[in-house]
Amino acid sequence: MTLRIAVFGENRHEKVDPTVQAIYPEGMHTVIAEALRSLLAADGVDAEVRVALLDDIEESLSEEALAETDVLTWWGHMAHEDVPDEVVERVVRRVHEGMGLIPLHSAHYSKVFKALMGTTCNLLWRNEGEEERVWTVNGSHPIARGIPHPIVIPAQEMYGEMFDIPAPDELVFVSSFAGGEVFRSGAVFRRGKGKVFYFSPGDQEYPVYHQAEIQRVLANAVQWARPEERESAPVKIANAPRDWFRGEGPDGVSRVI
């Protein structure tokens, strides 16, 4: 079955910041999408990768578009508040129904991620171009497949604890920085039927998404986050008469979870 991926990019820094334009002349979203196409093809995965931008968000993340999306990656930073609440609501609903979500870097503060976490998602930060080392702390997790220990990112924005998120269902990566801070940089959550993987490396001022090891993490993540082979729908609430499970079940009560 084809893995259908949407790469959401805010695409604001790329329009106004010469530093970002020099690193990502066609946008961070283009680099991420092309890396996914290449690596998934090499893995033998039948995948379709499309780009969704803030400028076309009502169309690219419409109800119809999201219904045909298995995994959504999300990068945003300077325009979180420009994402319409209606889009946030339908993305969150689709995650509950089974769509995978990969929030990247400053998407920790996106409306979508905060809605799914139920916390402020605040953290410490410092942007001085420090070395980051991404340590694997769960080598048996599929996202860690083929990932060097550690990934060394020569220059990156520092994210540090405390990171105000719920306790992850699983922690895959922890980062350390030259200044001494540590951060839960690769965290896994389940929300409803959907899988969420937050991955923090990827500040727009550094060529992080050009780095092969980071691209491999993203390719592993979208494969892990794809919906499971079961009905893509939220769990329903319904009145259940006695012995309903002995037959086909009343309307609204399913024997398949």
GIJO-V805878 format. One record per residue. SS is DSSP state (H for helix, E for strand, L for the rest). PSI is psi in degrees with one decimal (999 if undefined). OMEGA is omega in whole degrees, 0 to 359 (999 if undefined). Layout:
SS;PSI;OMEGA
SS;PSI;OMEGA
This chain:
L;135.4;182
L;132.3;175
E;115.8;185
E;115.6;187
E;136.5;172
E;128.9;178
E;106.1;180
E;129.4;176
E;133.0;178
L;-40.5;175
L;44.1;177
L;-49.1;178
H;-38.0;182
H;-20.4;181
H;-23.4;190
H;-14.7;187
L;112.5;181
H;-34.3;179
H;-45.9;180
H;-38.5;179
H;-36.5;180
H;-34.6;181
H;-39.9;184
L;70.3;184
L;-26.7;178
L;13.7;176
L;147.9;176
H;-37.4;182
H;-36.1;180
H;-42.8;179
H;-44.6;180
H;-46.1;182
H;-43.7;181
H;-37.5;178
H;-42.3;179
H;-44.2;179
H;-46.2;184
H;-48.1;185
H;-38.4;179
H;-37.9;176
H;-41.8;178
H;-30.3;178
L;-4.1;181
L;22.5;181
L;126.5;175
L;108.9;187
E;146.6;170
E;125.1;182
E;121.6;178
E;163.2;180
E;137.1;173
E;132.2;183
E;158.5;178
H;-34.5;181
H;-25.3;180
H;26.9;191
H;-32.6;181
H;-28.4;178
H;-47.0;186
H;-21.7;175
L;39.7;175
L;171.4;176
H;-45.1;183
H;-42.5;181
H;-42.2;180
H;-32.5;178
H;-22.5;180
L;22.8;180
L;125.8;178
L;-39.3;181
E;136.4;179
E;121.8;170
E;149.7;188
E;118.0;172
E;125.6;176
L;158.2;180
L;-67.5;189
L;-3.4;185
L;33.8;178
H;-41.9;185
H;-13.4;179
H;-7.9;177
L;118.5;183
L;142.1;180
H;-31.7;180
H;-37.0;178
H;-42.8;178
H;-46.1;182
H;-41.0;182
H;-30.1;174
H;-46.4;179
H;-42.2;179
H;-41.4;180
H;-35.5;175
H;-45.2;178
H;-31.0;180
H;-15.9;177
L;-9.8;179
L;138.2;176
E;150.4;180
E;131.3;178
E;87.5;176
E;135.5;186
E;135.5;174
H;-114.3;186
H;1.1;171
H;-5.8;172
H;-24.9;183
H;11.6;177
L;155.4;177
H;-38.7;182
H;-50.6;183
H;-42.7;180
H;-36.3;178
H;-38.6;181
H;-30.6;181
H;-34.6;182
L;18.9;179
L;178.0;181
L;-27.8;184
L;23.4;176
L;158.2;179
L;175.0;171
E;150.0;177
E;156.2;176
E;128.8;183
E;86.7;179
E;15.8;177
E;44.7;183
E;156.7;174
E;136.9;174
E;136.1;174
E;122.7;183
E;109.1;185
E;133.2;175
E;125.2;179
L;1.2;176
L;79.1;187
L;-16.0;180
L;-6.3;181
L;141.2;181
H;-29.7;180
H;-24.1;182
H;1.2;183
L;122.8;176
L;15.4;183
L;128.0;178
L;154.0;182
L;103.5;1
L;170.2;163
E;130.0;178
E;117.9;177
E;113.2;188
E;-38.2;181
E;134.0;185
E;156.4;172
E;138.0;179
E;128.9;166
E;135.1;184
E;162.8;177
L;150.5;12
L;142.0;175
L;114.6;188
L;77.9;175
L;159.9;172
L;159.6;176
L;124.1;180
L;151.6;172
L;-37.2;174
E;147.5;175
E;123.6;183
E;-40.6;182
E;147.1;170
E;135.1;181
E;147.8;170
E;150.9;184
E;158.7;183
L;-28.7;180
L;-6.4;176
L;-13.4;182
L;158.4;172
E;161.0;184
E;141.2;174
E;92.5;192
E;-11.1;178
E;96.2;189
E;137.0;184
E;136.2;177
E;153.8;167
E;132.3;178
E;111.9;188
L;-127.3;177
L;-0.3;185
E;153.0;177
E;137.9;181
E;131.8;174
E;110.1;175
E;129.8;180
E;119.9;193
L;-30.8;181
L;141.1;175
L;36.4;175
L;143.7;188
L;-18.5;185
L;0.3;183
L;150.9;186
L;44.9;186
H;-41.5;184
H;-4.7;171
H;-12.7;186
L;128.1;187
H;-39.7;182
H;-36.8;178
H;-40.9;177
H;-38.3;179
H;-39.8;176
H;-45.2;182
H;-40.6;179
H;-41.3;176
H;-40.2;185
H;-43.2;181
H;-31.7;176
H;-41.2;179
H;-37.0;188
H;-6.7;182
L;149.3;182
L;147.9;177
L;163.9;184
L;73.7;176
L;170.1;185
L;130.6;178
L;86.0;183
L;152.4;178
L;155.4;174
L;132.9;185
L;157.1;170
L;132.5;184
L;154.3;175
L;126.6;184
L;108.2;176
L;156.1;180
L;138.8;177
L;17.8;180
H;-31.7;185
H;-5.7;180
H;-15.9;180
L;-148.3;180
L;-21.5;182
L;145.3;180
L;168.2;176
L;133.2;178
L;-11.0;177
L;115.3;184
L;144.2;174
L;-3.8;178
L;121.0;182
L;999;999
